[in-house]
Amino acid sequence: MISTLIVGLLGAATPSPEPATIPPADITSPGIVGFIFTFGLALVCVLLFLSLTKHLRKVNRRAAQLAQDEADEDARGAGDGPEASR
């Protein structure tokens, strides 16, 4: 019983070869719609990268300004201490 099942499965597992048919290029090509979609996607990515760069520059500028403000406050605070009145 098991041997007939194995023979049946092995017989079903061997497909008959079929000739390869290549479809014409006008059917498989993405055409103008694919080009427009790819171009639009690339354009959106470029705009997003430019926006990201602008925001990163703004964050860096703010961080540098905060560091400068803290340094100025520390310099002013050190001069106003009890040792400065001596």
N, C-alpha and C positions, 0 to 999 in steps of 0.2 A: 504494500500500500504506500509506504513512504517512498519507495523507489519510483513508483509511477508518478507520484507528485513531483519529485525532483526532476524526472525526465520531462514532465509536462511543463514545469517552470523553465527549464533550460531550453526547451523547444520554443517557448513563447518569448524568451529573452533574445533570440537571434532575429533581428529585423531583416527584412529583405532590402537590399540596396536600391535606392531610387536615384535617377539621374539628377544632378545638380542643375537647377535652373536659376539663372541670374536675372532679376527683374530689370527693366529698363531704367536708365538714370533719371528720367523725368518723374518716375514714381518714387524713387528712393531719395531724391534730393530735397532738402528743406526749402529751397527756393527763396523767393523774396521775403516771404513771411518769416522764415528762420533768420535771414539776414537782419531784418528790421528788429526782431526780438532781441537778437544778440547785440546789435548796436545800441539799442535802448538800454539794455541791462548794463553794458559797459559805461554808457553815459551816466546812468544813475550811480554806479559805483564811483566814478570820478567825482561827481558832485558830493557824495557822502564823504569821500576822503578829504576833499577840500574843506568841508564843514568841520570834520574832525580836527584837522590841522588848525583851523581858526579857533576852535574851542580849547585845544591844548595850549595854544599860545596865550590865550586869555587867562587860563588857569596858572600858567607859569608866571605871567606878569603879576597876577594877584598874590601869588606865593612870595615872589621877590619883594613886592611892596610891603607885605606883612612882616617879612623878615627884617626889612629896612626900618619899618616903624618900631618893631620891638628893640632893635639895636639902638635906635635913637632914644627910646624911653629908658633903656638900661643906662645909656651914657648920661642922660640927664639925671636919672635917679641916683647914680653913683656920686655925682657932684653935690647933691642936696643932703647927703647923709650927715651924721653927727661929726664925722672926722673932717668934713669940709668947713665946719664952723670954727675950728681951732686956729 
